[in-house]
Amino acid sequence: MAYRLTLNHLRLLMAAAVLALLAVGGFCLWVMHWMQAPMLLSEAQRDLVIARGDSSAQVAAALAEYQNLRWPLIWRGYVWLLEPKTLKAGEYHFAEQISPVGMLHQFQRGEVVVRSLRFAEGLRFQDWLKILAEQPKLKHELTNKTPDEQKKLLEFGYAALEGWFFPDTYQYQAGDSDREILMRAHKKMQQTLEKLWRNRDRDLPYAGPAEALTMASIVEKETGLAAERPEIAGVFVRRLRLNMRLQTDPTVIYGLGDAYVGNITHKDLQQLTPYNTYLIAGLPPSPIANPGEAALHAALHPAPGNSLYFVGRGDGSHEFSATLEQHNKAVERFQRSGRSEKYRSSPTAKP
């Protein structure tokens, strides 16, 4: 016997459907309200790191564990149904009050914590590595690697790592690597050197940009005064042209490496290394530090003049002299009076 659908049955089905719709609508309204309701986070709950490749399920689980998100399955379902955009990896810092949907939008926009790292002019490559090693949010790919291994990781094409990284402020995010920062700094140094080399003064005694970089590193270590850099470079360029030894202490110190204990001695000056410009002619084989743009510019645009010597005045500046006699008087006036640091860069004869 066929079942007959009566009017009462239709009324019951319609009532059930209405109740179901009301229930679903009520649940949806509750979800929307919960997703937009601010949560109060403690200081310890305001940070979260999303690793590369984390799924929305993993992120929801992390929010439940670290931010006390009460309904992670609902948060995940909301993402899947209504806003299935990529959640971007990185380190996040939340406001003290933030809603579950506010967290989601922060992930989708990639509003990650960005840190800055400053490398000052004149630092050595080893100084850079030490600074990078002290950053806990970086991946340390170069730590405990040999120079050859570091060159390979950095895709480096020069004989020595020293000098080829541009001093500047670099931004990074949690999960970035020391290698990535150094590769950016190396590229910037190459670009800066190439640009400045194209516009250099003519008839400079450099075999190529690499030697200009070496000169810039010496200028950088000899003075911290911007106004003096072109004049310091002028002294060294004139010495090269006259086949005079540079006789500059920073190169000797670099060649001594860890043996240098903070006070250069006569014995140090007599120790033969490829960087001892008291004993070798010309420029050392590679830079002794990472010079900034001002030092690079000075090396490629040295100040004209006739000075061949300089001595520190004791206030950070230098006295420049054209003759050895003038220089010796300046040494007597500044160094032996106790007002100057140990004088430097004073060749007494041709090699």
C-alpha positions in Angstrom: 0.0 0.0 0.0 1.4 3.3 -1.0 2.3 5.8 1.7 0.2 9.0 1.5 1.8 12.3 2.4 -0.8 14.2 4.2 -1.1 17.9 4.9 0.0 17.3 8.5 3.1 15.5 7.3 4.0 18.5 5.1 3.5 20.9 8.0 5.8 18.8 10.2 8.5 18.6 7.5 8.3 22.3 6.9 8.6 23.0 10.6 11.6 20.7 10.9 13.2 22.4 7.9 12.6 25.8 9.5 14.0 24.7 12.8 17.1 23.2 11.0 17.6 26.5 9.1 17.2 28.5 12.3 19.7 26.2 14.0 22.2 26.5 11.2 21.7 30.2 11.0 22.1 30.6 14.7 25.3 28.5 14.6 26.7 30.6 11.8 25.8 33.8 13.7 27.6 32.4 16.7 30.6 31.5 14.7 30.8 35.0 13.1 30.4 36.5 16.6 33.1 34.3 18.1 35.5 34.8 15.2 35.2 38.6 15.6 35.2 38.7 19.4 38.5 40.1 20.8 40.6 37.8 22.9 42.8 39.2 25.7 46.4 37.9 25.3 49.1 37.9 28.0 52.6 39.0 27.0 53.7 35.3 26.6 50.8 34.6 24.3 51.4 37.4 21.8 54.1 35.7 19.7 53.7 32.8 17.2 55.9 31.4 14.5 54.4 29.7 11.4 57.0 27.5 9.8 57.2 27.1 6.0 54.8 24.4 4.9 52.6 24.5 8.0 48.9 23.7 7.2 45.9 25.5 8.6 45.3 22.5 10.9 48.8 22.9 12.3 48.3 26.6 12.7 45.0 26.1 14.5 46.6 23.6 16.8 49.4 26.0 17.6 46.8 28.8 18.3 45.0 26.5 20.7 48.1 25.6 22.5 49.9 28.9 22.8 47.1 31.5 22.4 44.3 29.5 24.1 42.1 29.5 21.0 39.0 27.7 22.4 37.6 26.3 19.2 40.5 25.4 16.8 38.3 23.2 14.6 35.8 26.0 14.1 38.7 28.4 13.2 40.0 25.9 10.8 36.6 25.3 9.2 36.1 29.0 8.8 39.4 29.3 7.0 38.5 26.4 4.7 35.0 27.5 3.9 35.2 31.3 3.7 38.8 32.4 3.4 40.9 29.6 2.0 43.9 31.9 1.3 47.5 31.0 2.0 48.7 31.5 5.5 52.2 33.0 5.1 55.1 31.7 7.1 57.0 33.8 9.5 57.1 35.2 13.1 54.0 37.1 14.2 53.4 39.4 17.1 49.7 40.0 18.1 48.1 43.0 19.7 47.1 42.6 23.3 43.5 42.3 22.1 42.8 40.5 18.9 40.0 38.4 17.5 40.4 34.9 15.8 39.6 36.5 12.5 42.1 39.2 13.2 44.8 36.6 13.6 43.7 35.0 10.3 43.9 38.2 8.4 47.4 38.9 9.9 48.6 35.5 8.7 47.0 36.0 5.2 48.6 39.5 4.8 52.0 38.2 6.0 52.3 40.9 8.7 55.4 39.3 10.1 57.9 40.7 12.6 60.8 42.3 10.6 64.1 42.8 12.4 67.0 45.1 11.4 70.7 44.3 11.6 73.4 47.0 11.2 76.9 46.3 10.0 79.2 49.3 10.5 81.8 50.4 8.1 85.3 48.9 8.7 84.2 45.6 10.2 86.0 42.5 9.1 84.2 39.4 7.7 84.8 37.6 11.0 83.1 40.4 12.8 80.1 40.0 10.5 79.9 36.3 11.3 80.0 36.9 15.0 77.2 39.5 14.8 75.1 37.0 12.7 75.8 34.2 15.1 74.3 36.3 17.9 70.9 36.5 16.2 68.7 33.7 17.6 66.0 34.1 15.0 68.4 33.4 12.1 69.3 30.0 10.7 73.1 29.7 11.0 74.3 27.9 7.9 77.8 29.4 8.0 78.7 28.6 11.6 81.7 26.3 12.1 82.3 26.2 8.3 85.8 26.5 6.7 86.4 29.5 4.4 86.2 27.2 1.4 82.8 25.9 2.6 81.6 29.4 3.2 82.7 30.5 -0.3 80.7 27.6 -1.8 77.6 28.3 0.3 77.8 32.0 -0.7 78.4 31.2 -4.4 81.5 33.4 -4.0 83.9 34.0 -6.9 86.8 35.9 -5.4 90.0 34.7 -3.7 89.2 36.1 -0.3 85.9 36.8 1.5 87.2 39.9 3.2 86.0 43.2 1.9 83.2 42.1 -0.4 80.2 42.8 1.8 78.5 46.2 1.8 78.1 47.8 5.3 74.5 48.8 5.7 71.3 48.0 7.7 69.7 44.7 6.6 66.2 43.5 7.4 65.3 39.9 8.0 62.5 37.7 9.4 62.6 34.7 11.6 63.7 31.7 9.6 66.0 33.7 7.2 69.6 32.5 7.2 72.9 34.2 7.7 73.8 33.1 4.2 70.9 35.0 2.7 71.9 38.2 4.4 75.5 37.9 3.4 74.5 37.2 -0.2 72.4 40.3 -0.3 75.4 42.3 1.2 77.8 40.8 -1.4 75.5 41.7 -4.3 75.1 45.3 -3.0 78.9 45.6 -2.7 79.4 44.4 -6.2 76.7 46.8 -7.6 78.1 49.7 -5.6 81.7 49.1 -6.7 80.7 48.6 -10.3 78.8 51.9 -10.3 81.6 53.9 -8.7 84.3 52.2 -10.8 82.6 53.4 -14.0 82.8 57.0 -12.8 86.3 56.8 -11.3 89.1 59.3 -11.9 91.4 58.3 -14.7 95.0 57.2 -14.4 94.6 55.6 -11.0 97.2 53.0 -10.1 94.8 50.1 -9.8 94.8 47.0 -11.9 91.0 46.7 -11.5 88.0 47.2 -9.2 89.3 44.6 -6.7 92.4 46.7 -6.0 90.3 49.8 -5.6 88.3 47.9 -3.0 91.5 47.0 -1.2 92.6 50.6 -1.1 89.1 51.7 0.2 89.4 49.2 3.0 92.8 50.7 4.1 91.3 54.2 3.9 88.4 53.0 6.0 90.6 51.7 8.7 93.0 54.7 8.7 90.4 57.4 9.5 86.8 57.7 10.7 86.5 61.3 9.5 84.6 61.6 6.3 86.3 64.8 5.3 89.8 63.2 5.5 89.1 60.1 3.5 89.9 61.6 0.0 93.1 63.1 1.4 94.2 59.8 3.0 93.5 58.1 -0.3 95.5 60.8 -2.1 98.5 60.1 0.1 98.4 56.4 -0.7 97.8 56.8 -4.4 100.8 59.1 -4.6 102.9 56.6 -2.8 101.9 53.9 -5.2 102.8 56.1 -8.1 106.2 56.8 -6.6 106.8 53.2 -5.8 106.9 54.0 -2.1 105.8 51.4 0.5 102.4 52.2 2.0 103.7 51.5 5.6 100.2 51.5 7.1 99.6 49.8 10.5 96.1 48.5 9.8 97.4 46.2 7.1 100.1 44.9 9.5 97.5 44.3 12.2 95.3 42.4 9.8 98.1 40.2 8.7 98.9 39.3 12.3 95.4 37.9 12.8 94.8 36.6 16.3 98.5 37.2 17.2 97.7 40.9 17.5 97.0 41.8 21.1 96.1 45.5 20.8 99.4 47.3 20.8 101.6 47.1 17.6 105.3 46.7 18.3 108.5 47.0 16.3 108.7 43.2 16.3 105.2 43.1 14.6 106.4 45.6 11.9 109.3 43.2 11.1 107.1 40.1 10.8 106.7 39.2 7.1 103.1 38.5 6.0 101.4 39.3 2.7 99.8 42.2 4.4 102.8 43.9 6.0 103.1 47.0 3.9 106.3 48.0 5.7 108.0 45.1 4.0 106.1 44.5 0.8 105.6 46.9 -2.1 102.2 48.0 -3.4 98.8 47.0 -2.1 98.2 43.9 0.0 96.6 40.9 -1.8 93.1 41.5 -0.6 91.0 44.0 1.4 91.5 44.2 5.2 87.9 45.1 6.1 84.5 45.9 4.5 84.6 49.6 3.5 81.6 51.8 3.1 80.6 53.8 0.1 82.4 57.0 1.3 85.7 55.1 1.5 85.1 53.5 -1.9 84.4 57.0 -3.4 87.6 58.4 -1.8 89.7 55.5 -3.2 88.3 56.2 -6.7 88.5 60.0 -6.3 91.6 60.8 -4.2 92.2 64.4 -3.3 95.0 66.1 -5.4 98.0 67.4 -3.6 101.6 66.7 -2.7 101.3 65.2 0.8 103.0 61.8 1.3 102.8 61.5 5.1 100.3 61.9 7.9 100.3 61.6 11.7 97.4 61.6 14.1 96.8 64.8 16.1 95.2 62.9 19.0 91.6 64.2 18.3 90.8 61.7 15.5 92.2 64.0 12.8 95.6 63.9 11.0 98.4 66.3 10.1 99.5 65.9 6.5 103.0 66.6 5.2 104.7 66.8 1.8 108.2 66.1 3.0 109.8 63.8 5.5 111.3 66.7 7.4 107.8 68.3 7.8 106.5 64.9 8.9 109.1 64.4 11.5 108.4 67.8 13.0 104.7 66.9 13.1 105.5 63.6 14.8 107.6 65.6 17.4 104.7 68.0 17.9 101.8 65.5 18.2 103.1 62.1 18.9 106.0 62.7 21.3 104.0 65.4 23.2 101.6 62.7 24.2 98.7 64.2 22.3 98.7 61.7 19.5 98.2 58.0 19.1 101.2 56.1 17.6 101.8 57.7 14.2 101.2 55.7 11.1 101.8 55.7 7.4 105.2 57.3 7.2 107.5 55.7 4.6 111.1 56.7 4.9 112.5 55.3 1.7 111.7 53.6 -1.5 111.7 49.7 -1.3 
